[in-house]
Amino acid sequence: MPWYSYNPGAQDVSNPNNYTLVGSTPPSCPNPNNFLCAIQAADNGGFPILFLIWLIIEIANAINNRTESTNVRLRPTP
């Protein structure tokens, strides 16, 4: 599955338009792990498929716990 960077300043993690396709390698996301940086998700015409409940839960858990996961990377600023 490809990686997508979360656009800085975006307000809605569930909106596919708030992500930019970056390819098969995750983008650089420096510490500390405070805000969403990137996700790995199935592709739909250059946008991530975000209607899968497991992925939304994984994003929420990573943000709430400030801990990266298999499909979610975090960064220090929004």
N, C-alpha and C positions, 0 to 999 in steps of 0.2 A: 504494500500500500504506500502511496506517496505521502510526503510531509507537506504541511501548509503552515506558513507563519501567520500568526494572529496580528492584524493591523494595529499598530500603536494608536491608542486613544479610542478604539472601538468600544462600544458599550454592551454588545449582545453576543455572547459566545455561541449562541444557537443560530446565528444568521450566517449562512455560507458566504455572503458577500463581504464579510469582515475578515476573510482569509485570502492569502496569496499562495498559490502553488509554488513549491520550491524544489520538488523532485524526490528522489529516493533516499537522500541523505538529510538528516535533520539539520536545521539551521543552528548557528551558534547562539546559545542562550546563556549569558553569564549569570553567576550567583549574585545576590541571594535569590532564592526561589519564592517570589512574592506574587507575581502576576502571570497570566497566561502568555506564553511565547509562541508555542507551536503545537500542532497536533498531527498525528498520523491517522489517516482515514481513507476509506474508499473514495474513488473519484467519480464525479458526475460533471463532465464537460469542463474540467478545470477548477471545480469547486468541491469542497468536501461534502460527503453525505453525512448529515448530522441528525437524522431522525432515528438512529439506532440508540435505544435507551441506554445500553451498556456504555456507549461512548460518552454520552452526556453525563452519566453518573461518574465515569472515570475523570472527566474534566472537572466536575464539581468537587470530587474528592481531592484531586491534586491541588486545586486552588485553596480549598478549605484547610487542608493539612499542610500546605506549602511544601509538598513533596512530589517530585516528578514520578511518572509511571512509564510503562512501556510505550504508550501512545500519546503522552502529554509531557511537554517541556515547559519550564517556567523561567521568568526573568525578573530583574529587580524593579523595573518601572512599568507602569501601565502602557 
